[in-house]
Amino acid sequence: MTSRIPRDSRLRLVRPRPLAAAPPAMNQRRPRRPAPRPPEGTPARSELARMARSGLADAARVARWADSALGPGRGSATADGKATLSDATAEHAARELGLPVAKVRADWDTARLAGLVEVHGGTARPGWRLRAWNRDDSAVLRGWVALFDAWSLAHPEPAGQEPAAVAEVVSAMPQVLSFLQLSAGPVPLAQLLDLLEQRVTELRTERCEVPYGPRLEPGTPGAEPDPAPATDTSLAPLLDWALHALASVGALTCGDGHATLTPLGSWAVWVKLEQICVAAQSPAGNIEQSAEDMLRGCAQLRPNAARAEYRAWLAARPVGSAVAELLGAARGEDALLRGLAFEALRVVGAPAEPDVRGVLDEPTLRPYALLWLAEHDGVDPEDAHEVLTRPEATWLWVDTAAAVADHGEAPLLVRHLESAVQATVPALLAEVRAVGHPRTVQVLVALAAAHPDPALAKAVRRAAFQVHTGGS
């Protein structure tokens, strides 16, 4: 949620560290505390997941259609062989699904924001959440929370509004949502408007928006009149936009001059307030599991315990097939598994070298493989990152951020900024946009939602919107 403490928006210059080591850092846990319980009356996770599946059913339908109908070599692919939602593709989907073209495009955008599909350049591919949609409630809930975080992208703001005012309202909405969650029932829109104006005023005060230089007393000849205070009408259209945007993603309902959080919206706000993530449960018997399930089971272990688990898993298999299975897991959509797979390959050591060299031509795995090979050749892990080009390091930063966004806590995502090779936030955002990672929008939206600095969060949201719309 948005903090009221102003922060320096520049990146601190710290000694770089291997970015591939970031996923295991998620296992460095703070002292355990009793797991917080959701407010009384919150539906069970299975029921929340059912609600999320229902709300995202149309988006999942379009994503599945794209998965089955598009791509090179498919009989029903578009003429250019690319899995893009061009005009021809949208019309193709509309015909096959029996939907209006506008509905197909809206569902496609929702699917992208929820991580059900990922677009990379001129191609699209199913997100890992779509693969787990019917069997993994956590994946479904994470997809819905990703859409909830991106509510300002899901519904265009009113025409003619100042971008600064829109950004202020987006920054102020977490407090409005917190009030709705604590109220646990309908709240009059007039009360929400008053709260929104108070929060916007606080944001302006935190930025010290006062004129510099000498000022004449009011009434003195030549003195500038005091600025007019904000009126109800100035923010009312933006509040209406924000509430309808949140309603469009299923977070609340509006009617009869009141707004009410849905059970999903209330749960999501509670999750944000508690700064917790819905983490996948570690399966029992990791040694007997597939590489993907074993890695998921090790995700919550401390590094030493995870390495012991990797050794036991590897000892039960021929080295060649184990390495191939780990690389197969690394090729999946879950960035956390990618980092963990290469940690397991570090345990394998020299026997894995030929296979690791064999994936250097795969853009998704190349940065991880380069770091693995550098460390295998004796380079200090603290210096191994120097073998990466700037775009490769930036791509790996985004991939690691995707793992943190999916499986870590919000403060860890904020601290991940310090591992970037760029010295400033604008430089980082420019290069992140240039590398074209398929999870760029989701990562930037999650970072903007997590960061306590309103100015930085605003810049990151703007970058997310530009990537989402293809603007500049």
C-alpha positions in Angstrom: 0.0 0.0 0.0 1.1 3.6 -0.5 3.3 4.9 2.3 3.2 8.5 3.5 7.0 8.7 3.9 8.7 10.4 1.0 11.6 8.4 -0.4 14.6 9.1 -2.7 13.5 7.8 -6.1 17.1 7.3 -7.3 18.6 3.8 -7.3 21.3 3.4 -4.7 24.7 2.5 -6.2 25.6 -0.8 -4.6 28.0 -3.5 -5.5 26.3 -5.6 -8.2 25.6 -9.2 -7.4 24.7 -12.2 -9.6 21.1 -11.6 -10.5 20.6 -15.3 -10.9 21.2 -15.6 -7.2 18.1 -13.5 -6.5 15.5 -16.3 -6.5 17.2 -18.3 -3.7 17.3 -15.0 -1.7 13.6 -15.4 -1.4 14.3 -18.2 0.9 16.0 -16.0 3.4 13.1 -15.6 5.6 12.5 -13.4 8.6 11.7 -15.0 11.9 8.4 -16.9 11.6 5.3 -15.3 13.0 1.9 -16.8 13.2 0.2 -16.7 9.8 -2.3 -13.9 9.8 -5.9 -15.0 9.4 -8.2 -13.2 6.9 -11.1 -11.2 8.3 -14.1 -13.2 9.6 -16.5 -13.9 6.7 -13.8 -14.2 4.1 -14.6 -17.1 1.8 -12.3 -20.1 1.7 -9.4 -20.0 -0.8 -11.1 -22.6 -3.0 -14.2 -20.4 -3.2 -12.2 -17.3 -3.9 -10.4 -19.2 -6.7 -13.8 -20.2 -8.1 -14.9 -16.6 -8.1 -11.6 -15.6 -9.9 -12.1 -18.3 -12.5 -15.6 -17.2 -13.1 -14.6 -13.5 -13.5 -11.7 -14.4 -15.8 -13.5 -17.1 -17.7 -13.9 -15.0 -20.9 -10.2 -14.1 -20.8 -9.1 -17.7 -20.3 -11.4 -18.8 -23.2 -9.6 -16.4 -25.6 -6.2 -17.4 -24.2 -7.0 -21.0 -24.8 -8.2 -20.3 -28.2 -5.0 -18.5 -29.0 -3.0 -21.3 -27.6 -4.7 -23.9 -29.8 -5.3 -21.8 -33.0 -2.2 -19.6 -33.4 1.4 -20.2 -34.0 3.7 -21.3 -36.8 2.7 -24.7 -38.3 -0.8 -24.6 -37.0 -3.5 -25.0 -39.6 -5.6 -22.1 -38.4 -2.7 -19.7 -37.9 -2.7 -16.2 -39.2 -1.2 -15.5 -42.6 2.0 -14.1 -41.3 2.5 -17.1 -39.0 2.7 -14.9 -35.9 0.5 -15.4 -32.8 -0.5 -11.8 -32.7 -3.9 -10.2 -32.2 -3.9 -8.4 -35.5 -7.2 -7.3 -37.1 -7.3 -10.6 -39.0 -6.6 -12.6 -35.9 -9.2 -10.8 -33.9 -11.8 -11.4 -36.6 -10.7 -15.0 -36.8 -11.2 -15.4 -33.0 -14.6 -13.6 -33.2 -15.8 -16.0 -35.9 -14.7 -19.2 -34.1 -15.8 -18.1 -30.6 -19.0 -16.4 -31.7 -18.1 -13.1 -30.1 -17.9 -9.5 -31.3 -14.4 -8.3 -32.3 -14.4 -5.7 -29.5 -15.2 -8.3 -26.9 -12.3 -10.5 -28.2 -9.9 -7.6 -27.9 -11.1 -6.7 -24.4 -10.8 -10.3 -23.2 -7.3 -10.5 -24.8 -6.2 -7.4 -22.9 -7.5 -8.9 -19.7 -5.7 -12.1 -20.4 -2.5 -10.2 -20.9 -2.8 -8.3 -17.7 -3.7 -11.4 -15.7 -0.7 -13.3 -17.1 -2.7 -15.8 -19.0 -0.9 -14.9 -22.2 2.4 -13.2 -22.7 3.3 -11.2 -25.8 6.9 -10.9 -26.9 7.4 -8.8 -30.0 5.2 -10.1 -32.7 4.4 -13.4 -31.0 2.2 -14.5 -28.1 2.4 -17.6 -25.9 0.3 -19.0 -23.1 1.4 -17.9 -19.6 2.3 -20.5 -17.0 -0.9 -19.5 -15.1 -3.0 -20.7 -18.0 -1.3 -24.1 -17.9 -2.1 -24.4 -14.2 -5.6 -22.8 -14.4 -7.7 -25.8 -13.7 -5.5 -27.4 -11.0 -3.8 -24.7 -9.0 -5.9 -22.2 -7.0 -2.8 -20.2 -6.1 -2.0 -19.6 -9.8 -5.6 -18.5 -10.4 -5.6 -16.1 -7.4 -2.2 -14.7 -8.4 -3.6 -14.0 -11.9 -6.5 -12.2 -10.5 -4.4 -10.2 -8.1 -2.2 -9.2 -11.1 -5.3 -7.9 -12.9 -6.3 -6.1 -9.6 -2.9 -4.4 -9.5 -3.4 -3.3 -13.1 -6.9 -1.9 -12.7 -5.8 1.5 -14.0 -4.7 -0.1 -17.3 -7.8 -2.2 -17.6 -10.2 0.8 -18.1 -9.1 4.0 -19.9 -9.3 7.2 -17.8 -11.8 9.9 -18.9 -10.7 12.1 -21.8 -9.4 15.6 -21.0 -8.0 14.8 -17.5 -4.6 16.0 -16.5 -2.1 13.1 -16.4 -0.8 14.4 -13.0 -4.3 14.2 -11.5 -4.8 10.7 -12.8 -1.5 9.6 -11.3 -2.5 11.2 -8.0 -5.8 9.4 -7.9 -4.1 6.1 -8.7 -1.6 6.7 -5.9 -4.4 7.6 -3.5 -6.7 4.7 -4.2 -5.0 2.1 -1.9 -6.1 4.2 1.1 -9.7 4.4 -0.3 -9.6 0.6 -0.8 -8.3 0.1 2.7 -11.2 2.2 4.0 -13.7 0.1 2.0 -12.1 -3.1 3.3 -12.2 -2.0 6.9 -15.8 -0.8 6.5 -16.9 -4.3 5.5 -20.0 -3.0 3.7 -21.4 -0.3 1.4 -19.8 3.2 1.7 -21.4 6.4 0.3 -19.5 7.8 -2.7 -19.5 11.2 -1.1 -17.5 9.8 1.8 -15.1 8.1 -0.6 -14.7 11.4 -2.5 -13.9 13.2 0.7 -11.3 10.6 1.6 -9.8 10.7 -1.9 -9.4 14.5 -1.7 -7.7 14.3 1.7 -5.3 11.7 0.4 -4.5 13.7 -2.7 -3.8 16.7 -0.6 -1.5 14.7 1.5 0.4 13.5 -1.6 0.8 17.1 -2.8 2.0 18.1 0.7 4.5 15.3 0.8 6.0 16.5 -2.5 6.3 20.0 -1.0 4.4 21.6 -3.7 4.9 25.2 -2.4 6.2 28.1 -4.5 9.9 29.1 -4.0 11.2 32.6 -3.5 9.8 35.5 -1.6 6.0 35.9 -1.4 4.0 39.0 -0.7 1.2 38.9 1.8 -2.3 38.4 0.4 -3.8 41.8 -0.5 -0.5 43.5 -1.1 -0.2 45.0 -4.6 1.4 42.5 -6.9 0.8 39.5 -4.7 -0.5 36.4 -6.4 -3.9 35.1 -5.2 -3.9 32.0 -3.1 -4.6 28.9 -5.2 -8.2 27.8 -5.1 -8.7 24.7 -3.0 -9.7 21.5 -4.7 -13.5 21.2 -5.1 -15.6 18.1 -5.1 -16.1 18.3 -8.9 -12.4 18.3 -9.6 -11.8 14.7 -8.5 -15.3 13.3 -8.8 -14.9 12.2 -12.4 -11.7 10.5 -11.6 -13.2 8.8 -8.5 -16.0 7.6 -10.8 -13.4 6.3 -13.3 -11.4 4.5 -10.6 -14.4 2.8 -9.1 -15.7 1.7 -12.4 -12.2 0.4 -13.4 -12.0 -1.6 -10.2 -15.6 -2.8 -10.8 -14.5 -4.0 -14.3 -11.9 -6.3 -12.8 -14.3 -7.6 -10.2 -12.9 -5.8 -7.1 -16.0 -3.9 -6.1 -19.6 -3.0 -7.0 -21.2 0.4 -7.4 -24.8 1.3 -7.1 -27.3 3.6 -5.4 -24.6 6.0 -4.5 -22.5 3.4 -2.7 -19.5 1.3 -3.3 -18.8 -2.2 -1.8 -15.8 -4.5 -2.1 -16.5 -7.9 -3.5 -15.3 -10.9 -1.5 -12.3 -11.1 -3.9 -11.6 -7.4 -3.6 -11.8 -7.5 0.2 -9.4 -10.5 0.3 -7.0 -8.8 -2.1 -6.9 -5.6 -0.1 -6.3 -7.6 3.0 -3.5 -9.5 1.3 -1.9 -6.1 0.4 -2.3 -4.8 3.9 -0.7 -7.8 5.4 2.1 -7.8 2.8 1.8 -11.5 2.2 1.6 -13.5 -0.9 -0.3 -16.6 -1.7 2.5 -19.1 -1.9 2.2 -22.6 -3.4 2.4 -25.4 -0.8 5.5 -27.6 -1.0 4.5 -31.0 -2.1 5.6 -34.0 0.1 8.2 -36.4 -1.2 10.2 -34.1 -3.4 12.7 -36.8 -4.4 9.9 -38.7 -6.2 8.5 -35.7 -8.0 9.2 -34.4 -11.5 11.8 -31.7 -11.8 9.2 -28.9 -11.9 7.3 -30.2 -8.8 10.6 -30.8 -6.9 11.7 -27.3 -7.6 8.4 -25.9 -6.5 8.7 -28.0 -3.3 12.2 -26.5 -2.7 11.1 -22.9 -3.3 10.3 -22.5 0.4 13.4 -24.1 1.7 16.5 -22.3 2.9 19.5 -22.5 0.5 21.4 -25.3 2.3 18.2 -27.4 2.7 17.3 -26.9 -1.0 20.8 -28.0 -2.1 20.5 -31.1 0.0 17.2 -31.8 -1.6 18.7 -31.3 -5.1 21.5 -33.8 -4.3 19.0 -36.4 -3.1 16.8 -35.9 -6.2 19.8 -36.1 -8.5 21.2 -39.2 -6.8 18.0 -41.1 -7.7 18.3 -40.4 -11.5 20.8 -40.8 -14.3 22.7 -37.5 -14.7 21.8 -37.1 -18.3 18.0 -37.4 -17.9 18.1 -35.3 -14.7 19.9 -32.4 -16.4 17.5 -32.6 -19.4 14.5 -32.5 -17.0 15.9 -29.5 -15.1 16.5 -27.6 -18.4 12.9 -28.5 -19.4 11.6 -27.0 -16.2 13.8 -23.9 -16.8 12.1 -23.4 -20.2 8.7 -23.1 -18.6 6.8 -19.9 -17.9 7.6 -19.6 -14.2 10.7 -17.5 -13.7 11.3 -18.7 -10.2 11.7 -22.3 -11.5 14.2 -21.0 -14.1 16.5 -19.6 -11.4 16.0 -22.7 -9.1 16.7 -25.1 -12.0 20.1 -23.5 -12.6 20.8 -23.6 -8.8 20.2 -27.4 -9.0 22.5 -27.6 -12.1 25.2 -26.0 -10.0 24.9 -29.0 -7.8 25.3 -31.2 -10.8 28.6 -29.5 -11.7 30.8 -30.6 -14.6 28.5 -33.3 -16.1 26.0 -30.6 -16.9 28.4 -28.4 -18.8 27.7 -29.7 -22.4 23.9 -29.4 -21.9 24.2 -25.9 -20.4 26.4 -24.8 -23.3 23.8 -26.2 -25.6 21.2 -23.7 -24.5 23.2 -20.6 -25.1 21.3 -19.9 -28.2 18.0 -19.9 -26.3 17.3 -16.2 -25.3 15.3 -17.2 -22.2 18.0 -19.4 -20.8 21.1 -17.6 -22.2 21.8 -15.2 -19.2 21.4 -18.0 -16.7 23.6 -20.3 -18.8 26.3 -17.6 -19.1 26.4 -17.1 -15.3 26.5 -20.9 -14.7 29.4 -21.3 -17.1 31.3 -18.4 -15.7 31.1 -19.8 -12.2 31.9 -23.3 -13.5 35.1 -21.8 -15.0 36.1 -20.4 -11.7 34.9 -16.8 -11.8 33.9 -15.4 -8.4 30.1 -15.5 -8.2 30.1 -11.9 -7.1 31.8 -11.0 -10.5 30.1 -13.5 -12.8 27.6 -10.9 -13.9 30.3 -9.2 -15.9 30.0 -11.8 -18.6 26.5 -10.5 -19.4 25.9 -7.8 -21.9 23.8 -4.9 -20.7 20.6 -6.1 -22.4 21.2 -9.7 -21.1 21.6 -8.3 -17.5 18.5 -6.2 -17.9 16.5 -9.1 -19.3 17.6 -11.2 -16.3 16.7 -8.4 -13.9 13.1 -8.4 -15.3 13.0 -12.3 -15.2 14.1 -12.3 -11.6 11.6 -9.5 -10.8 8.8 -11.7 -12.3 9.8 -14.5 -9.9 9.7 -12.1 -7.0 6.3 -10.7 -8.1 4.9 -14.2 -8.4 6.3 -15.8 -5.3 7.9 -13.1 -3.1 6.8 -10.3 -0.8 6.3 -6.7 -1.9 9.3 -5.4 0.1 11.6 -7.8 -1.6 10.4 -6.6 -5.0 11.2 -3.0 -3.9 14.6 -4.1 -2.7 15.2 -5.8 -6.1 15.6 -2.4 -7.6 19.0 -2.2 -6.0 20.3 -5.1 -8.0 19.8 -3.3 -11.3 22.9 -2.4 -13.3 21.4 1.0 -14.2 22.2 3.9 -11.9 18.8 5.7 -12.2 15.1 4.7 -12.5 14.6 6.4 -15.8 17.6 4.5 -17.3 16.3 1.2 -15.9 12.8 1.8 -17.3 14.1 2.7 -20.7 16.3 -0.4 -20.9 13.6 -2.7 -19.5 11.2 -1.5 -22.2 13.9 -2.1 -24.9 14.7 -5.7 -24.0 11.1 -6.8 -24.6 10.7 -9.4 -21.8 7.2 -10.9 -22.0 6.5 -10.2 -18.3 7.5 -6.5 -18.5 4.0 -5.1 -18.0 3.2 -7.4 -15.0 6.5 -6.7 -13.4 6.2 -2.9 -13.7 2.6 -2.9 -12.4 3.6 -5.0 -9.4 6.6 -2.8 -8.7 4.4 0.3 -8.9 1.8 -1.2 -6.5 4.5 -2.2 -4.0 6.8 0.8 -4.0 6.2 3.4 -1.2 7.5 6.4 -3.2 4.6 8.0 -5.1 6.9 9.7 -7.6 8.7 6.5 -8.5 5.5 4.5 -8.6 4.0 7.0 -11.0 7.0 6.8 -13.3 6.8 3.0 -13.2 3.1 3.0 -13.9 3.6 5.3 -16.9 6.2 2.9 -18.3 3.9 -0.1 -17.8 1.1 1.8 -19.6 3.5 2.6 -22.5 4.6 -1.0 -22.8 1.0 -2.2 -22.6 -0.2 0.2 -25.3 3.0 0.1 -27.4 3.4 3.9 -27.0 6.5 5.9 -26.3 
